[in-house]
Amino acid sequence: MLDLLIANVHTPQHKGPVDVAVADGKIAEVAPRIEAASHRTIDGAGRLLIPPFVDAHFHLDSVLTRVPNSSGTLREGIDNWALYKQQKLTVEDVYRRASQYCEHAFSMGIQAIRSHVDVCDPQLRGARALTQLKRDLADRIDIQLVAFPQDGYYSAPQVREQLLSALDMGVDVVGAIPHNEPMYRQGSESLHELLLIAQERDLLVDVHCDESDDPNSRHVETLAALTAQLGLQGRVTASHITATAVMDPYYVSRKLIPMLAAAGLHVICNPLINVHLGGHFTHPKHRAMAPLKDLLAAGVNVACAQDCNEDPWYPLGNADMFEVARMGAHVGHMMGLEALHTMFDTVTVNPARIMRLSGYGLTAGCRANMVLLRATSVVEALRTSATRELIIRDGAVRGGAAVPPSGNRL
Ligand SMILES: [Zn+2]
């Protein structure tokens, strides 16, 4: 006896409509027609069933702080965040804002978030709040945390100890920000030290890398070289790398991109934030996003992510991964039919690979985490930011627009 049968749905990967059978919180079978008895059957009416969105680059400690940024620059964002940390940040404050955002994100179909957490705070207020939140929300959202030295790994002597304490506390991934170190050389040194920490502790790495309009900011080259030298292929992510948009095209296409591909580096673009924060100081204005199309063509695993939502860097955001993918499609020239499907992958399967989510997907044996959309195709869903009709987590319907407050039937 099945627990749940979702009949007559389209999916991003199957040719025609299928039925999806769920038992014990897992997908038992996906086939054109499933006759088995089930405790509950939902008529999908030909709509699109997808695996949940994965947001692989976010900042839950600063979310919903609603700090204004009048210049719209990365620098003012970092400065305003430093002031907020000094004057207002508490463990309770982080927990309250982050949980409020996660509730909304869940209703928007997101079930996994990788969040950076600032470890330059001597009291590690963000890390304390978010490691607790990670445990409290485990039945709804998989939260993965990155120990992120926002002000720079060498900005203060105690940052190393704080970063290690955060990892001891349950923060999962090692972060870095080489372009924000006092000297260029220290950017390279920070990468070396932090990758060694990851190697020693068998952890993944996610670096805020070359997030600037400086064509000479080439820390991603160092990151790729060290990743290969230390045998960390497939475990390291370069986030942002917006400087690649203004680097010499010969260097990017002939040297850098092949190097990233060979090192198995993952790349995360944050299209909304990249376009907003980048390009302030160049004329003519450039697109301020990594060359997503060229990276994908070279076989690099690329994800698109939200990054910020109503915080010192970005006043908008709605946990809508369709909005993220649409901006990526515009900026990255990804409007062909196949390219639009690829953009959908950049907010689902590609970031799931980055986060190493186990049992992710719509095949037998996967966790029964799914979202039913009010659309019949990926392109329609992407175009309309389709309404999330049903949110299913571990085989149970947990929300969605089709669930009335008092009941749970479609
Ligand atoms: Zn970020």
Boltz pocket constraint, residues with backbone or C-beta under 6 A from the ligand:
constraints:
  - pocket:
      binder: B
      contacts: [[A, 57], [A, 58], [A, 59], [A, 116], [A, 208], [A, 307]]
      max_distance: 6.0
